[in-house]
Amino acid sequence: MANFDDVVRIALGLPDTERVKDTFKVNGRNFVAVYPEKIDPKKARVPNYGAILVWIADLDEKAAYLQSDPTKFFTTDHYNGYPAVLVWLDGLGDEELTQLLTEAWTIRA
């Protein structure tokens, strides 16, 4: 099972990556971030370190992720129409997490 420390280790191992709080960027563009969860509609979002937001190529790829394993990949209304998917970390192994982050890095680089 992966955790946010694994995200940090893998993301910072990719070339030209910078960390800004809990978001990782390449060439000034976000490619992965902690899940900013909306718990209370009247309050600001709070970081949920059990999940990440990963940028992907397009909405077709997003649909494929969401259909592949809805217990692992999810979205919220806030991200509808946006090429990013939310991922529960405890459903990932190191290899799958590395692949997701590397693909996101490649798309955004």
N, C-alpha and C positions, 0 to 999 in steps of 0.2 A: 504494500500500500504506500502510495506517495503522500507527501505532505508539502507544505509551503517551503520548507527548507530545501527540499529537492528541486522545487521550481527555481529558487534563488541560485542554487549550485549549477543547474543546467543552463539557465538563461545567461548567467554571467560567464559561462564557459563558451558562449557563442561570440564570434568576432564583433567588435565595435558596439557591444551592448552596454548601455548605461542604465542604472537603476535610479528612478526618481520615486521615492517613497516605496510603494508596493506595486509600481508599474515598471516594466522593462521596455526599453526603446532601442531601436536601431536606426541610425540616420535621422534621429528626431521623431520617429514614428513608433507609436505603441505597437507591441506585438503580443504581450501577455500582461495581465494584471490580476490582482486579487479581486474576487467577486465583491462588488459594492452592493450589498444586499439592502433592499428597502424593507425594513421590518415594520415600521410605523409610518403610515402615509403622511403624518404631520411632522415627521422628523427627517433629518438628513440620513443618507445611506451610511451603512456601517460596513467595515471590511469583514468578510467571512473567509477566513483563512483555510476553510475546508474545500473551497472551490476557486477556480480561476476563470477568467474571461480570456479566450484565445481568438485572435483574428484569423480568419480563413479567407479563401480565395473569393467565394461568391455565395449567393443564396442557395444555389443548387447543392453546393458542398455542405452548407449548413443543414439543409433538409436531409441529406444523406447521413450526416452525423446523428441528427436527432432520431432518425428512423433506425439506425444501426443498433443503438443501445440506450433507450430512454431512461434507464436507471443511472447511466453514467453522464450522458450529454443532455443538456436542457437549455431552455431559454426563458425569458420573461417578456412581458408585453413591452417593456422598455427597449429591448433589443430586437423586436420584430422589424423586419426590413433592413437589418444591419448585418454585414458579413462578419459575424462573431458568434461563437458558441460558448456556453458556460459548461464547465466540466467539474464533476465531483472528484477530488483528488484521491479519495480512499478507494475508488474503483480502478485506479491506474497502477501499473507497475512501472518500474524505472524506464524500461525500453519504450513503452507506449508514450509516457510523458516526454521522453527525449524526442521521439518522432513528432509529436504534436508541437512542441516548442520550436523544433528545427524547421518544420514546415511553416509555422507562423512567422518565424524570423526571416525565412526565405521570401515569403510573400511581401513582407513589409520592407525588406532591404532593397 
